[in-house]
Amino acid sequence: MTIHMVKLSVGSEDVDDIARWQARYLKTSPNPAHYTRMFPKRAEEILRGGSIYWVVKGAIRVRQRIVDIRQEKDSEGRDMCALIFDPELVRTYAQAKRPFQGWRYLKPEDAPRDLKSGEAALNIPPDLDTALKNAGVW
């Protein structure tokens, strides 16, 4: 079974901020990465096609496929986990998400769907987006 991760993109104002940060990263590395102290217990499931879903300003807005999860050492010799991503950012429908620490696992059936090619992401508050979906407007 595949499982995804969801994580806050701290400091990002929008998806373009993530793209700019990763473009800088790609100047020195073939793939963007995120480093954390904890190693995911469900790494095998994540590596079966899982993605990281980034929360920006209170809503999941974009995802990236996770291509590798590595155990590494930091500059002081402590164990670290490197999450390695596909460089492609895939925009999703906004899905409201409350703040949390670290990451959370996300079942595929609970993940927001990708926006289709050419489909615009409306930059509306996540609560309004949810209300409109629940009302059947879209």
Secondary structure, DSSP 4 states (H G I P E B T S, - for coil): ---EEEEE-TT-SSHHHHHHHHHHHTTT-SS-EEEESSPPTTHHHHTTT-EEEEEETTEEEEEEEEEEEEEEE-TTS-EEEEEEE-S--EEEEEEE----SSEEEE-GGGSPPBPPTTPPPP---HHHHHHHHHTT--
